[in-house]
Amino acid sequence: MAELEQAKSRLAEVENVWVFAHEDTVTVLANFSIRIVNLLADEDRLTRGHVEKIEAMDVEATSLRKMLKEAPQRQLEFRRVRDVDDFSSRIHVCSATFS
């Protein structure tokens, strides 16, 4: 009978130890999970700024590529306008001469 009481007592001790160990494990895992969530939130917050900067640089690069493609056409248009202006001023000089 004494052995049975000792076994019951020992079983109760083991169950208590298991409960405390389980609670500690759950607490550690909960804290770990909270830290992971906080780290991910920090990572998102930090990378968001970088992503915005990269997107702005991409927009700028696209704009510069477009300007580079259009540059020869604009140069031709500028030359045409300049040539027309030169021609107009020559006509004006000629018409002033003959008047």
C-alpha positions in Angstrom: 0.0 0.0 0.0 2.9 2.4 0.8 4.3 1.6 -2.6 1.0 2.5 -4.3 0.9 5.9 -2.4 4.5 6.6 -3.4 3.8 5.7 -7.0 0.7 8.1 -7.0 2.8 10.8 -5.4 5.6 10.3 -7.9 3.1 10.4 -10.7 1.6 13.6 -9.4 5.1 15.1 -9.2 5.9 14.1 -12.8 2.6 15.5 -14.0 3.3 18.8 -12.3 6.8 18.9 -13.7 5.4 18.1 -17.2 2.7 20.9 -16.8 5.3 23.5 -15.8 7.7 22.4 -18.5 4.9 22.5 -21.0 3.8 26.0 -19.8 7.5 27.2 -20.1 7.7 25.7 -23.6 4.5 27.4 -24.6 5.7 30.7 -23.2 9.1 30.4 -24.9 7.4 29.6 -28.2 4.9 32.4 -27.8 7.7 34.9 -27.1 9.6 33.5 -30.0 6.6 33.9 -32.3 6.1 37.5 -31.2 9.8 38.2 -31.9 9.5 36.7 -35.4 6.4 38.8 -36.1 8.2 41.9 -34.9 11.2 41.1 -37.0 9.1 40.6 -40.1 7.3 43.9 -39.4 10.7 45.6 -39.0 11.9 44.0 -42.2 8.8 45.2 -44.1 9.1 48.7 -42.7 12.8 48.9 -43.7 12.4 47.3 -47.1 9.4 49.5 -48.0 11.6 52.6 -48.1 14.1 50.8 -50.3 11.4 49.4 -52.6 10.0 53.0 -53.0 13.5 54.3 -53.9 14.0 51.5 -56.4 10.7 52.1 -58.0 11.4 55.9 -58.3 14.8 55.1 -59.9 13.1 52.7 -62.3 10.6 55.4 -63.3 13.5 57.9 -63.8 15.5 55.3 -65.8 12.5 54.7 -68.1 12.1 58.4 -68.6 15.7 58.8 -69.4 15.6 55.9 -71.9 12.6 57.6 -73.6 14.4 60.9 -73.8 17.5 59.1 -75.3 15.3 57.5 -77.9 13.6 60.7 -78.8 16.8 62.8 -78.9 17.6 62.2 -82.5 14.1 63.1 -83.6 14.2 66.3 -81.5 17.5 67.2 -83.0 16.1 66.9 -86.5 13.1 69.0 -85.6 15.4 71.7 -84.1 17.5 71.7 -87.3 14.3 72.1 -89.4 13.1 75.0 -87.3 16.5 76.6 -87.4 16.7 76.1 -91.2 13.2 77.6 -91.6 14.2 80.6 -89.4 17.4 81.1 -91.4 15.4 80.9 -94.6 12.8 83.4 -93.3 15.4 85.8 -92.2 17.1 85.6 -95.6 13.8 86.3 -97.3 13.2 89.2 -95.0 16.7 90.6 -95.8 16.1 90.1 -99.6 12.7 91.7 -99.4 14.1 94.7 -97.5 16.8 95.0 -100.1 14.4 95.1 -103.0 12.0 97.5 -101.4 
